[in-house]
Amino acid sequence: EWDDIAESAPAIIDRANTLDALTARVHFDFNVATITDEAAATLQRKADALRAHGDVRLTIEGHCDERGTREYNLALGERRALVARRYLVELGIGEDRVRTVSYGKEFPFNPGHDEGAWSENRRAHFVITAK
């Protein structure tokens, strides 16, 4: 549990990045940045955890699969990160607590080259950056 940690700030952040409620990924369908029902449920749990830990700051990384150009995927990754951020803000999380970045197709979660891999790579990835 977060409150049981008596460590340095970097160690606390490292430990916090293992808490599923705060770091669970949100996945997207091909070529869209739309929140699915499953993603909405994940974001609701994330908002609940963020309300419980008001000093936590997140970076939402937008990612894509390997298809499409680098430029296109950077733009799509940005839209994915922003839609996840917007959803959290609508659930009451302060805008100043969540920043976004897009990595496009540069950092795949799954290095495969099929639909199974691609579906894992189309995501918003959440990283705790401050407590």
C-alpha positions in Angstrom: 0.0 0.0 0.0 1.2 3.5 -0.9 0.9 4.8 2.7 3.2 2.1 4.1 6.2 3.3 2.1 8.9 5.0 4.1 11.5 5.5 1.4 13.1 8.3 -0.6 11.1 10.2 -3.2 12.6 8.3 -6.2 11.9 5.0 -4.4 8.4 6.1 -3.6 7.7 7.0 -7.2 9.2 3.6 -8.4 7.0 1.7 -6.0 3.9 3.8 -6.9 4.5 2.9 -10.6 3.7 -0.7 -9.6 0.2 0.1 -8.3 -2.3 -1.1 -10.9 -5.0 1.4 -10.1 -2.7 4.2 -11.0 -0.7 2.7 -13.9 -3.1 0.3 -15.7 -3.0 1.0 -19.5 -5.9 2.1 -21.6 -6.1 0.5 -25.0 -7.6 1.9 -28.3 -9.0 0.4 -31.4 -7.2 0.8 -34.7 -6.7 4.4 -36.0 -8.9 6.1 -33.3 -8.5 8.0 -30.0 -11.9 7.1 -28.6 -12.5 5.9 -25.0 -14.1 2.5 -25.0 -16.4 1.3 -22.1 -13.4 -0.8 -20.8 -11.1 2.2 -21.0 -13.7 4.3 -19.2 -13.9 1.8 -16.3 -10.1 1.8 -16.1 -10.0 5.6 -16.0 -12.7 5.7 -13.4 -10.6 3.5 -11.1 -7.6 5.6 -11.9 -9.5 8.8 -10.9 -10.6 7.2 -7.7 -7.0 6.4 -6.8 -5.8 9.9 -7.8 -8.4 11.4 -5.5 -7.2 9.2 -2.7 -3.6 10.3 -3.4 -3.9 14.0 -4.0 -0.1 14.6 -4.3 0.4 12.2 -7.2 1.2 13.6 -10.6 1.0 11.5 -13.8 2.3 11.6 -17.3 0.1 9.9 -19.9 2.1 8.5 -22.8 0.2 8.1 -26.1 1.4 5.1 -28.2 0.4 3.5 -31.5 1.1 0.3 -33.4 3.8 0.1 -36.1 1.5 0.9 -39.0 1.4 4.4 -40.4 4.1 7.0 -40.7 6.1 8.3 -37.8 4.4 11.8 -38.1 0.9 10.3 -38.3 1.5 8.1 -35.3 3.0 10.9 -33.2 -0.2 12.9 -33.9 -2.5 9.9 -33.1 -0.5 9.1 -29.9 -1.0 12.7 -28.8 -4.8 12.5 -29.4 -4.9 9.3 -27.4 -3.0 10.8 -24.5 -5.1 14.0 -24.6 -8.4 12.1 -24.6 -7.4 10.1 -21.6 -6.3 13.3 -19.8 -9.5 15.0 -20.7 -11.5 12.1 -19.3 -9.6 12.2 -16.0 -10.1 16.0 -15.8 -13.9 15.5 -16.4 -13.8 13.1 -13.5 -12.5 15.9 -11.3 -8.7 15.4 -11.5 -6.9 18.7 -11.7 -5.4 19.6 -15.1 -2.1 20.5 -13.3 -1.7 16.9 -12.1 -1.6 15.3 -15.5 0.7 16.0 -18.5 0.9 14.2 -21.8 3.5 13.1 -24.3 3.3 11.1 -27.5 5.7 8.5 -28.5 3.8 7.3 -31.6 5.1 3.9 -32.6 8.6 4.4 -31.2 8.2 2.3 -28.0 6.0 -0.8 -28.6 4.9 -2.8 -25.6 4.8 -5.9 -27.7 7.5 -6.3 -30.4 5.4 -8.6 -32.6 4.0 -7.8 -36.0 0.4 -9.1 -35.9 -2.9 -7.9 -34.6 -2.3 -9.3 -31.1 0.9 -7.2 -30.8 -0.7 -4.2 -32.5 -3.7 -4.2 -30.1 -1.3 -4.1 -27.1 0.7 -1.3 -28.6 -2.3 1.0 -29.2 -2.4 2.5 -25.7 -2.2 5.3 -23.2 0.5 4.3 -20.7 0.5 6.0 -17.3 3.6 6.9 -15.4 3.7 8.5 -12.0 6.2 11.3 -12.2 5.8 13.0 -8.7 4.4 12.5 -5.3 
